[in-house]
C-alpha cells in the first residue's frame, strides 16, 4: 500500500509539473492543491556571490540546487539597497517610496494601510510565520511577515496538519560583524575571491571579502537544513521556494548604493509547475515576489502592488530573454542612517534606472555626502563617520589610502560627493566606474533615460516626481542610533 501511494504521489507531482499555465492556475483553486511558499532571504547578500553565478571561491550548493531544479535569475534587483525599505517593498509588492515613513531605515510600519502578502495569504487560509530577521529594523504593531518562531521546527510543529503554509526564512548572515580570518581559516582561497573594481586589491580587503563569503556559505547550509525538513515532510514538491538577498554586500559603494554592487541580488526559484535548469535574463524586481505568491495561490493581486507576477516567466520552458516582462528596473533610496552634518537629519535621496545598456542615477541633493560625513566631529550623531557604510577593515583600508596616488580613486568612488546625474555605459564599463553623463556623445541617451525615469516614478506615485521632497527626506522618526562610529580620539 505504501509503495502504491508513493507511485501515485509521483505521478501526481509529474502531472502537476507539466500542466499548462492556465490549467495549472485552475488547479490552484482547489484548496488541497494550493502550493506552499518559502521565502528565504539572506541579510546583505548581493550579486554575483554564489557559485551558480560563476564565483570560483564560493560554494553555495543548496542555492545552486534550487536554481537547477527551477530558474536562476540573472537580472534581479531590489527596490532599495537598505534593509527596512527593501524588505517593506518585498512584503507589500510595491516600491519603497509608496510606504510613507517605512521608506527609510529604522522607521515604523504603516499598519493596515499597506497590503501585505503574508496577511492576504493568511486570510485565504494559509498558516504564516517567520524565523529570525523579517521586516525591519523598525517599529510595528504586528510584524508584517507574520508571527515569529524560534526555529523552523517550531513553525512546522504549530502548523495544523494539511494546512498550506507561507514561511519567511530570514537569516542574519552575511550581515556584519565578522570573525576576522574566518574565511581564510575555512579554506576559502583568498586569491580567487571576487573584488569589485572599486575595491583596492590588498590583503586586508581580500580577507574581509573571504569573511563575508564564510557567512554566505553558512546561510547556504542553513537553507539546506530547511529544505531537508521540507523533503522529510513530503512538502518539497508542492512548495514554491524563493532564495535571495535584501541588497548588496556590506562594503563601500555596495550596500546603500544604486550601482549593481548595491541593488542587484542573487535570485533562484523552484516549485511546482516550474521547469528546471533554466537561466532567465529578464529584468525582475523583488517587488514581483508578492504578486507572484498571490497569483500562484489564486488570490487577486491588489491594485496597490506595482510588482508583476513572475508566473509567466516561471512556467515557460525557455531560457534567456523570455517575454519582456519589462526591459528595465527602477529603484532608489532615501535615508539610511542619520549621517549628515549637525542640523541635518535627512538622507541622500537617489533614484535609478537600469536596462541592458545603461545605468542612470539621479542624485537629488548632490551637496550632501552619499555615505555620510567623513568628519565624525561634525556629524549629527556623535562620532558618526561615513555612517551609511558599515565599519569594516575594507572601509578603514580605503580611508587610510585616501591621500595616496593609488588610493585616492578608491576613496572618491566610495565616499566622495557625486554629481546630480550619473550615467554608465555597461558595454564599456560593466563595473560602473566611469560616469559619462557629461560626455557629448551620451547627451541624447541621458535625456531619454531621465525622461523615462521621471515618467516611471510619476506612474508609481513617487513623491519625488511630484516635487514633494518633504514627504520623503525626513519622513517619520529615525528610531536607530548613530552608525559607523569613529573609535579613535582624534582623526588621523
C-alpha positions as CSV (number, residue, x, y, z in Angstrom):
1,X,0.0,0.0,0.0
2,X,2.8,2.4,0.9
3,X,4.6,1.7,-2.5
4,X,1.3,2.3,-4.4
5,X,0.9,5.6,-2.5
6,X,4.3,6.7,-3.4
7,X,3.8,5.9,-7.0
8,X,0.5,7.7,-7.1
9,X,2.1,10.7,-5.5
10,X,5.0,10.7,-8.0
11,X,2.5,10.5,-10.9
12,X,0.5,13.4,-9.4
13,X,3.6,15.6,-9.0
14,X,4.8,14.9,-12.6
15,X,1.3,15.6,-13.9
16,X,1.2,18.9,-11.9
17,X,4.6,20.0,-13.0
18,X,3.7,19.5,-16.7
19,X,0.3,21.3,-16.6
20,X,0.0,24.3,-19.0
21,X,-0.2,27.6,-17.2
22,X,-4.0,28.0,-17.4
23,X,-4.7,24.5,-16.2
24,X,-2.0,25.0,-13.5
25,X,-3.7,28.1,-12.3
26,X,-7.1,26.4,-12.3
27,X,-5.8,23.6,-10.2
28,X,-4.6,26.0,-7.6
29,X,-8.3,27.0,-6.9
30,X,-8.8,23.6,-5.3
31,X,-7.8,24.1,-1.6
32,X,-5.7,20.8,-1.4
33,X,-3.7,21.8,-4.4
34,X,-2.6,25.2,-3.3
35,X,1.2,25.5,-3.1
36,X,3.1,26.3,0.0
37,X,5.6,29.2,0.0
38,X,9.0,29.6,1.5
39,X,10.8,32.9,1.1
40,X,14.4,32.6,2.1
41,X,16.3,35.9,2.4
42,X,19.9,36.5,3.4
43,X,20.9,39.7,5.1
44,X,23.3,41.8,3.0
45,X,23.8,39.2,0.3
46,X,24.5,40.6,-3.1
47,X,25.1,39.5,-6.7
48,X,27.2,37.8,-8.0
49,X,28.2,36.0,-4.9
50,X,27.1,32.4,-5.5
51,X,28.8,29.5,-7.2
52,X,25.8,29.3,-9.6
53,X,26.9,32.7,-11.0
54,X,30.5,31.5,-11.5
55,X,32.1,32.7,-8.3
56,X,35.1,30.3,-8.0
57,X,35.9,30.9,-4.4
58,X,32.4,30.5,-3.0
59,X,30.4,27.3,-2.6
60,X,26.7,27.6,-2.4
61,X,25.5,24.1,-3.4
62,X,22.0,24.5,-1.9
63,X,21.3,27.7,-3.7
64,X,22.7,26.2,-6.9
65,X,20.4,23.2,-6.5
66,X,17.3,25.4,-6.2
67,X,18.4,27.1,-9.4
68,X,18.9,23.8,-11.1
69,X,15.6,22.5,-10.1
70,X,13.9,25.7,-11.1
71,X,15.2,29.0,-12.5
72,X,18.2,31.2,-11.9
73,X,17.6,34.9,-12.5
74,X,20.5,37.0,-13.9
75,X,18.9,40.4,-13.5
76,X,17.1,40.6,-10.2
77,X,17.1,43.9,-8.4
78,X,15.8,45.3,-5.1
79,X,13.6,48.4,-4.7
80,X,16.1,50.0,-2.3
81,X,19.6,48.9,-1.1
82,X,18.7,49.3,2.6
83,X,17.2,46.7,4.9
84,X,14.0,48.3,6.0
85,X,12.7,49.7,2.7
86,X,13.9,46.7,0.7
87,X,12.0,44.3,2.9
88,X,9.0,46.5,3.0
89,X,8.9,46.6,-0.8
90,X,9.1,42.8,-0.9
91,X,6.2,42.3,1.6
92,X,4.0,45.0,0.1
93,X,4.7,44.2,-3.6
94,X,5.3,47.9,-4.3
95,X,8.2,50.3,-4.5
96,X,9.5,51.6,-1.2
97,X,8.6,55.2,-1.9
98,X,4.9,54.3,-1.6
99,X,5.3,53.2,2.0
100,X,5.4,56.5,3.8
101,X,7.9,56.7,6.6
102,X,8.7,53.0,6.0
103,X,10.7,54.2,3.0
104,X,13.5,54.8,5.5
105,X,15.7,52.6,7.7
106,X,14.7,52.3,11.4
107,X,11.2,53.5,10.8
108,X,7.6,52.5,11.6
109,X,5.5,50.1,9.5
110,X,2.2,51.6,8.3
111,X,-0.1,49.0,9.8
112,X,-3.4,48.4,8.0
113,X,-2.7,50.9,5.2
114,X,-0.5,48.6,3.0
115,X,-1.4,45.2,1.6
116,X,0.9,42.6,2.9
117,X,1.2,39.3,1.0
118,X,1.6,37.2,4.2
119,X,-1.6,38.7,5.7
120,X,-3.5,38.2,2.5
121,X,-2.4,34.6,2.3
122,X,-3.4,34.1,6.0
123,X,-6.9,35.5,5.2
124,X,-7.1,32.9,2.4
125,X,-6.4,30.0,4.8
126,X,-2.6,29.9,4.9
127,X,-0.6,29.3,8.1
128,X,2.1,32.1,8.2
129,X,5.1,32.9,10.2
130,X,8.7,34.0,10.1
131,X,12.1,33.0,11.5
132,X,14.8,35.4,12.6
133,X,15.0,38.7,10.6
134,X,11.8,39.7,8.8
135,X,10.7,43.3,8.2
136,X,13.0,45.9,9.8
137,X,14.8,47.2,11.7
138,X,11.8,49.3,12.8
139,X,8.7,49.5,14.9
140,X,5.4,47.7,14.1
141,X,2.2,46.8,15.8
142,X,2.1,43.5,14.0
143,X,5.1,42.0,12.2
144,X,4.1,42.2,8.5
145,X,5.9,38.9,7.8
146,X,3.8,37.1,10.3
147,X,4.3,35.8,13.8
148,X,7.9,35.0,14.9
149,X,9.0,31.4,15.6
150,X,12.2,30.5,17.5
151,X,13.0,27.7,15.0
152,X,11.7,26.5,11.6
153,X,10.8,23.3,13.5
154,X,8.6,25.3,15.9
155,X,6.8,26.8,12.9
156,X,6.1,23.4,11.3
157,X,5.0,21.9,14.7
158,X,2.5,24.7,15.1
159,X,1.0,24.4,11.6
160,X,-2.3,22.5,11.6
161,X,-1.9,19.2,9.6
162,X,-2.6,19.7,5.9
163,X,-2.9,23.5,6.0
164,X,-0.9,25.3,3.3
165,X,1.8,27.5,4.7
166,X,3.8,30.6,3.9
167,X,7.1,30.8,5.8
168,X,9.6,33.7,5.8
169,X,13.1,32.3,6.5
170,X,15.2,35.3,7.4
171,X,18.9,34.7,8.1
172,X,21.2,37.2,9.8
173,X,24.1,36.1,7.6
174,X,26.1,37.6,5.9
175,X,25.4,40.9,7.9
176,X,28.4,42.2,9.8
177,X,30.2,41.8,12.2
178,X,32.5,39.0,11.0
179,X,35.1,37.0,12.9
180,X,38.3,38.2,11.4
181,X,40.1,35.4,9.5
182,X,37.1,33.1,9.5
183,X,37.0,32.9,5.7
184,X,40.7,32.0,5.3
185,X,40.5,29.5,8.1
186,X,37.6,27.8,6.5
187,X,39.6,27.2,3.3
188,X,38.3,30.0,1.1
189,X,41.1,30.8,-1.4
190,X,41.9,34.5,-1.0
191,X,43.4,34.7,-4.5
192,X,40.0,33.8,-6.0
193,X,37.6,36.0,-4.1
194,X,35.6,38.4,-6.3
195,X,36.7,42.0,-5.9
196,X,34.6,44.8,-7.4
197,X,36.6,47.3,-9.4
198,X,36.1,50.0,-6.8
199,X,38.0,47.9,-4.2
200,X,41.7,48.2,-3.7
201,X,43.4,44.8,-4.1
202,X,45.0,44.4,-0.7
203,X,45.4,41.5,1.7
204,X,43.1,43.3,4.1
205,X,40.3,43.6,1.6
206,X,40.7,40.0,0.3
207,X,40.5,38.7,3.9
208,X,37.4,40.8,4.6
209,X,35.6,39.6,1.5
210,X,36.6,36.0,2.4
211,X,35.0,36.5,5.8
212,X,31.8,37.7,4.1
213,X,31.9,34.6,1.9
214,X,32.2,32.4,5.0
215,X,28.8,33.8,6.2
216,X,27.2,33.4,2.8
217,X,28.2,29.7,2.9
218,X,26.8,29.4,6.4
219,X,23.4,30.8,5.1
220,X,23.5,28.2,2.4
221,X,24.0,25.4,4.9
222,X,21.1,26.7,7.0
223,X,18.9,26.8,3.9
224,X,19.9,23.2,3.2
225,X,18.6,22.1,6.6
226,X,15.3,23.8,5.9
227,X,14.9,22.1,2.5
228,X,15.8,18.7,4.1
229,X,12.9,19.3,6.6
230,X,10.5,20.1,3.7
231,X,11.6,16.9,2.0
232,X,11.1,14.8,5.1
233,X,7.6,16.3,5.5
234,X,6.7,15.4,1.9
235,X,6.1,19.1,1.1
236,X,9.1,19.9,-1.1
237,X,7.4,19.2,-4.4
238,X,4.4,21.4,-3.6
239,X,6.3,24.4,-2.3
240,X,7.4,27.4,-4.2
241,X,10.9,28.3,-2.8
242,X,12.4,31.7,-3.4
243,X,16.0,32.3,-2.3
244,X,17.5,35.8,-2.5
245,X,19.2,38.7,-0.6
246,X,17.8,42.1,0.5
247,X,20.6,44.1,-1.2
248,X,24.4,44.2,-1.8
249,X,27.2,43.3,0.5
250,X,28.1,45.5,3.5
251,X,31.1,47.1,1.9
252,X,31.9,50.5,0.4
253,X,30.0,51.5,-2.7
254,X,27.8,48.4,-2.3
255,X,25.0,48.4,0.3
256,X,23.0,51.7,0.2
257,X,24.3,52.5,-3.3
258,X,22.4,52.2,-6.6
259,X,25.2,50.5,-8.5
260,X,24.8,46.8,-9.3
261,X,27.0,46.1,-6.3
262,X,24.2,47.6,-4.1
263,X,20.9,46.8,-5.9
264,X,21.5,43.5,-7.8
265,X,20.9,40.3,-5.9
266,X,21.0,36.5,-6.4
267,X,17.6,35.0,-7.1
268,X,16.6,31.4,-7.6
269,X,13.1,30.0,-7.6
270,X,11.8,26.4,-7.7
271,X,8.4,24.8,-7.3
272,X,5.5,23.0,-8.8
273,X,4.9,23.9,-12.5
274,X,8.4,25.5,-12.8
275,X,10.6,23.6,-15.4
276,X,14.2,23.2,-14.1
277,X,17.6,24.0,-15.4
278,X,16.8,27.4,-16.8
279,X,18.6,30.8,-16.6
280,X,16.3,33.8,-17.0
281,X,17.7,37.1,-18.4
282,X,14.5,39.2,-18.0
283,X,14.7,42.2,-15.6
284,X,12.8,41.5,-12.4
285,X,12.3,43.3,-9.1
286,X,11.8,41.8,-5.7
287,X,8.6,43.7,-5.6
288,X,7.4,41.0,-8.0
289,X,7.5,38.3,-5.3
290,X,4.3,39.3,-3.5
291,X,2.1,39.3,-6.7
292,X,3.7,36.0,-7.7
293,X,2.8,34.3,-4.5
294,X,-0.8,35.7,-4.6
295,X,-1.2,34.7,-8.2
296,X,0.0,31.2,-7.5
297,X,-2.4,30.9,-4.6
298,X,-5.3,32.1,-6.7
299,X,-5.7,35.3,-4.8
300,X,-6.5,38.6,-6.6
301,X,-3.5,41.0,-6.7
302,X,-4.3,44.3,-5.0
303,X,-4.2,47.3,-7.3
304,X,-1.6,49.0,-5.0
305,X,1.0,46.5,-5.9
306,X,3.5,47.8,-8.5
307,X,5.2,44.5,-8.9
308,X,4.2,41.9,-11.5
309,X,3.6,38.2,-11.2
310,X,6.6,36.1,-12.4
311,X,4.5,33.1,-13.2
312,X,4.7,33.7,-17.0
313,X,8.5,33.5,-16.7
314,X,8.5,30.7,-14.2
315,X,6.1,28.5,-16.2
316,X,8.0,29.0,-19.5
317,X,10.2,26.2,-20.7
318,X,12.6,28.7,-22.3
319,X,15.8,30.3,-21.0
320,X,17.3,33.7,-21.7
321,X,15.1,36.7,-22.5
322,X,11.7,35.1,-22.4
323,X,8.7,37.5,-22.6
324,X,10.0,41.1,-21.8
325,X,8.0,41.4,-18.6
326,X,9.9,44.6,-18.5
327,X,13.1,45.9,-20.2
328,X,14.3,47.9,-17.2
329,X,14.0,48.2,-13.5
330,X,13.8,51.3,-11.3
331,X,15.0,51.7,-7.7
332,X,16.2,54.3,-5.2
333,X,16.9,55.2,-1.6
334,X,16.1,58.0,0.9
335,X,17.5,58.0,4.4
336,X,19.6,55.0,5.6
337,X,21.2,56.3,8.8
338,X,21.2,59.9,10.0
339,X,24.7,60.5,8.6
340,X,25.0,64.2,7.6
341,X,26.3,67.1,9.5
342,X,24.7,68.6,12.6
343,X,21.3,70.0,12.0
344,X,20.6,67.7,9.0
345,X,18.6,64.6,9.8
346,X,17.8,63.8,6.1
347,X,19.3,61.2,3.9
348,X,20.9,61.0,0.5
349,X,18.0,60.7,-1.9
350,X,18.6,58.9,-5.2
351,X,16.6,57.2,-7.9
352,X,18.0,55.0,-10.7
353,X,17.0,53.2,-13.8
354,X,18.9,50.1,-15.1
355,X,18.4,48.5,-18.5
356,X,20.6,46.3,-20.7
357,X,22.8,49.2,-22.0
358,X,22.9,51.8,-19.2
359,X,22.7,52.5,-15.5
360,X,21.3,56.0,-14.9
361,X,21.2,57.6,-11.5
362,X,19.6,60.9,-10.4
363,X,21.1,62.3,-7.1
364,X,18.6,64.9,-5.8
365,X,20.8,66.6,-3.2
366,X,24.4,66.2,-4.5
367,X,25.7,68.8,-2.0
368,X,25.3,66.1,0.7
369,X,27.6,63.2,1.4
370,X,26.5,59.9,-0.3
371,X,27.8,57.8,2.5
372,X,27.6,60.3,5.3
373,X,30.0,63.0,6.5
374,X,33.7,61.9,6.8
375,X,34.1,64.2,9.8
376,X,32.8,62.5,13.0
377,X,33.1,65.7,15.0
378,X,30.7,67.4,12.6
379,X,28.1,64.6,12.5
380,X,24.5,64.9,13.6
381,X,25.0,61.8,15.6
382,X,28.0,61.9,17.9
383,X,31.2,60.4,16.3
384,X,29.3,59.0,13.3
385,X,31.8,58.6,10.4
386,X,30.7,57.8,6.9
387,X,27.9,56.0,8.7
388,X,25.9,54.9,5.7
389,X,28.7,52.5,5.2
390,X,29.2,49.7,7.8
391,X,32.5,49.9,9.6
392,X,34.9,47.3,8.3
393,X,38.6,46.5,7.5
394,X,37.9,47.4,3.9
395,X,36.4,50.8,4.8
396,X,39.4,51.5,7.0
397,X,41.8,50.4,4.3
398,X,40.2,52.8,1.8
399,X,40.2,55.6,4.3
400,X,43.9,55.2,5.1
401,X,44.7,55.2,1.4
402,X,42.7,58.3,0.6
403,X,45.5,60.7,0.1
404,X,47.9,58.3,-1.7
405,X,48.2,58.4,-5.6
406,X,46.9,54.8,-5.9
407,X,44.3,55.1,-3.2
408,X,42.6,58.4,-3.8
409,X,40.4,57.0,-6.7
410,X,39.0,54.2,-4.4
411,X,38.1,56.8,-1.8
412,X,36.5,59.1,-4.3
413,X,34.4,56.2,-5.8
414,X,33.2,55.1,-2.4
415,X,32.9,58.2,-0.3
416,X,33.3,61.4,-2.4
417,X,30.5,63.7,-3.4
418,X,28.7,62.9,-6.6
419,X,27.1,65.0,-9.4
420,X,23.4,65.4,-9.9
421,X,23.4,62.9,-12.7
422,X,25.4,59.7,-13.3
423,X,25.4,57.6,-16.4
424,X,27.3,54.4,-17.0
425,X,27.7,52.6,-20.4
426,X,27.6,49.0,-19.5
427,X,29.0,47.7,-22.7
428,X,32.3,49.6,-22.0
429,X,32.1,49.8,-18.2
430,X,30.3,46.9,-16.6
431,X,31.8,47.8,-13.2
432,X,30.1,51.2,-13.4
433,X,33.2,53.2,-12.5
434,X,33.3,55.9,-15.2
435,X,30.5,58.5,-15.2
436,X,29.8,59.6,-18.8
437,X,26.9,61.9,-18.1
438,X,28.8,65.0,-19.2
439,X,30.1,63.5,-22.4
440,X,28.5,64.9,-25.5
441,X,28.1,61.6,-27.3
442,X,25.8,60.4,-24.5
443,X,23.6,63.6,-24.3
444,X,20.7,62.1,-26.2
445,X,20.7,58.8,-24.2
446,X,21.0,60.8,-20.9
447,X,17.9,62.9,-21.8
448,X,15.9,59.9,-22.9
449,X,16.7,58.0,-19.7
450,X,16.0,61.0,-17.5
451,X,12.5,61.3,-19.1
452,X,11.9,57.6,-18.8
453,X,12.8,57.6,-15.1
454,X,10.7,60.6,-14.4
455,X,7.7,59.1,-16.1
456,X,8.2,55.7,-14.3
457,X,8.4,57.5,-10.9
458,X,5.3,59.6,-11.7
459,X,3.4,56.5,-12.7
460,X,4.3,54.8,-9.4
461,X,3.3,57.9,-7.4
462,X,6.8,58.7,-6.1
463,X,6.6,61.9,-4.1
464,X,9.9,63.0,-5.6
465,X,8.3,63.0,-9.1
466,X,5.7,65.4,-7.7
467,X,8.4,67.6,-6.0
468,X,7.1,66.6,-2.6
469,X,10.6,66.2,-1.1
470,X,9.3,66.9,2.4
471,X,7.3,63.7,2.4
472,X,10.5,61.7,1.8
473,X,13.6,63.3,3.1
474,X,12.8,63.3,6.8
475,X,9.6,61.2,6.8
476,X,8.8,59.9,10.2
477,X,11.1,59.4,13.2
478,X,14.5,57.8,12.9
479,X,14.4,55.1,15.6
480,X,18.0,54.0,15.3
481,X,21.3,55.2,16.6
482,X,24.4,56.6,15.0
483,X,26.1,54.1,12.8
484,X,29.7,53.9,11.7
485,X,31.1,55.5,14.8
486,X,34.7,56.7,14.8
487,X,36.6,54.8,17.5
488,X,39.7,56.8,17.9
489,X,40.0,60.0,19.9
490,X,41.5,62.0,17.0
491,X,41.2,61.9,13.3
492,X,44.4,60.5,11.6
